[in-house]
């Protein structure tokens, strides 16, 4: 694990706080470290597993979730956490985000949401607010921002939450609840980018975030809460359904593969060669 002096984030980056929180949460879990695996894609946030003492698979941009799905299907005994940024999870990985939620596996999805592509120097991401000026949008972002929590709720995610890097104790409790939840859990983490997002700063968020006292159990009411943005931004568990069905993996992945199994596949006619 890299020392803090070796971490390739800008001084003051919100990811430092999230790293501290995640490290504490993982250490306190009633789960052996050998049974926890993180997956990530590409981006500043996707470097997170490099800076933790954990097993991880760092894949391609937008591909942290298919990695997590494959691991969970093959090894349902493992605790699987997919970690990346908003560009990776909601942009390049947007289709995987949708279909991972449909699969109803016991996976935790954590997203550092800084509303910008920070690794590539500040372009608008799927969650960038309208009108925000950056290097590729000098006239201001013209795209409608994605609300990932609304999307997750609409698809049917049983655990949907939002945290803030500036509320570390609160965020640690959220992440712990999400990991221990039996089912697909999504936590969108507001993570200020000090270099490329001069709008959504720590001070900007501190004036607006408010904590939810209890998780909502009505999906429609949760969607109304998830829609709040601007002057008031809710943080906490927005929706939780402990009775939701959860898949446990695929039996075929846990059976011994024999020589005959391999030969039977090799004998199949190849359509591409016709």
N, C-alpha and C positions, 0 to 999 in steps of 0.2 A: 504494500500500500504506500502511495506517495505521501511525503510529508506535506504540510500545508504550504511550505515555501515552494514546492514543486508543482502545485496545482495551477493549471493553465486557465484560470479565470481572472477577470479584471478585479483589482482591489475594490471591495465594496459590493461585488456581485451578490445577488440574492441567493445564488446557489450555495454559497458558503454556509449560510444559515440552514438551508435545507439539508446539506450534507451532515451538519452537526446533529440535526434532529433525526435524520434517518439512521445515523450511526447509533445513537442512543436507543432508538426504537428497536433496532435489530438486536442489540445487546440485551434488551429487557424482555424480548419475546420468550414465551415458554416453548421454544422450538430450537433444537440444536443448529448451530451455524452450518453444519455439513448438509443440512436438509433445506437450506435456503439458497435460491439461485435468482440472480437478477439478469434481465435482458435489456439491451438498449440499442439504439440506432446510431445516427450520426448527428452531431451538433454539440454545442457547449454543454447542454444538459445531459446529453448521452454519454459524456465523459464520467458521469457520477459514479458508476460502478468501479472505475479505475481507482477511485480515491476512497474506497471502502474495503474492509477486510472481508471479502465474500467471494463466492463462486459467481461467475457471470459469463455471458455470451454477448459480445459487442458485434452487432451485425451491420447491415446496410441501412441507408437512410430510409426511414419509414417502415422498417421491418422488425422493430422490437416485439410487436405483438404476434406475428406468425411464429417467431422463435418461441415466445412464451406458450403459445397454443401447442406447438409440437412437443415441447418439454413436458407440459402438463398432461397431454394425452398419453405419452409414453411412460411418464413417471408421476402418476397422480399422488404419490406419497410426498413429493417435494412441494415446498412453499415457493410459488413463482411470482415474481414482481417484475413488471415491465415498466422501465423508466426511460423517458425521453422528454424532449421539449414540445412546444405547441406546433412548431413547423413539422417536426418529425412524426408526431402522433396524429395530428389533425390535418396536415397538409399532404405530404408524400405518403403518410400512413393512414389517410382518412378512410379508405375503403377497408383496411384491416381493422380500424377502430370499430366501424359499423359491424362487421361480421364476427369480430371477437365477442362483442356483446351478445350477438345472436346465439353463440355457441354455449353459453351458460356454464362456463368452466370456472373453477375456483382460482381465479387469477386477480392480482391487484394491479391496477393501472395507475401509475403516478405520472403526472405531467407538470414539468416546470413551464409555466405559462408566462413568458415575458412579453408576449404580443409583438415579437420581432424575430427575424432570422439573424441571430447575433453572430454565429460563426462566419457567415458570409457578409458581415458588416452592415446590417441594419435594414434589410428590405422588409416590406410589409409581410406579415404572416397571416394565417387564417383568422386570428383573433385580434388583429390590429384595429383600433377604433377608427371610425370614419374621420377624414380630415387630417390625420396625423402625417406630418411631413417627414420624409426620409430621403435617402440617396436616390432611390428609383421612383419616388412619388413626390417630387418637389412641389407639386400643386396640392398635395394632400391625398391620402388614401381614398380612392373612389369606390372600393369594394365594401359590400356589407359584411360585417364581422360574423364569424361563426360563433354560436353559443354552444360549446361542447356539452354543457350540463343538460341543456334542453334536448340536444340530440340523444344523449345517453338515456334520458328519461323516456323519450319517444320510442326508442328501440326496445326498452324494457329492462334496462340495467336495474338490479335490485339494491344497489348501494351507490349513491351519488353524493359527492361532497366537494367542498371547496375550502382550501386553506390559504394562509398568507405567510410568506417568509418572515414577515415582521412580527408574527405572533407565534414564537417558537414552541412554547409549552402547549398551546392549543393545537398547533400543527402536529406535534408528536402524538398527542392523544388521537387525533384524526387518523394518522397513518397507522397507528397500532390497531385501531378499530377496523380499518379497512383490510389489513393483512389477516386479522383473525376472523373476519366475516366469511361465512361459508357461501361463496358465490363470487360473481364478478363484481369487483369494487373499483369505482373510478374516483380519483381525487385530483382535481385540478388545483394547482398551487400557484397563486399569484406571486410572481418572482420578478421584482424590478431589475431591469437591465440598466446599469449606471452609465454605460457607454453609448448605447444606440437608441434608447427610449427615454427621452427627456420629458415625456408626458406622464406616464404611469410610474411615478417615482414612489419611494417609501413614504414620503410625506403626503403624496396624493392619495395613496391607499389608506393611510392611517386616519385621514379625515372622513373616509367613506365606509370602511368595513364595519360591520356589526355582527356579533355572534348570535347564532340561532341557539335557543335554549334546548330544544328537543328535535330529533329527526321527525320529519313529516312521514305519515304512512299512507296518505292519499296522493296518488301520482299526479292528479290534476292540480291539486294545491301546491305540490312540489314544483310543478312546471311554472306556476305563477311566481313562486319564490325565486326560482332559477332565472327568471326573466328580468329580475331587478338588476339594474346596472346604472352607473352614473353617480348620482348624489348618495345613494345607499347601495352597498354591495354586501350581500350576506356571505358569511363564512361559517362553516360547520357542516354537519351531516344534513343534507337537504332532503334526502329520501332514503328510507331503509325498509326492506321487506325480508324479514327473517324466515318467512315461509316460502320463499321462491325456490323453485326446483334448481338443482345444481348437478351437472354431469360429473362423473368420476373418472373419465378416461376411456380408452378403447382397449378392449381385451386383446385384440389382435396384436397390439404392440408389445404385449407382455408374454406372448407365446414364443417358444423356441422355434427358430427358423431352421428347417432341415435342408439337406442337400436336394431332396426331391422338390421342396418348395421352390428353390432357386431354379432348378432345371425346368419345372413347369412354366415358369415365367419366361425363360429363355426360348422355349419352344413356341411361344405365341407369335403369330404372324405380325409383322410390322407394317402398319398401314402406310407409314411414310415412305417405305421402300417400294411400294407398288408402282 
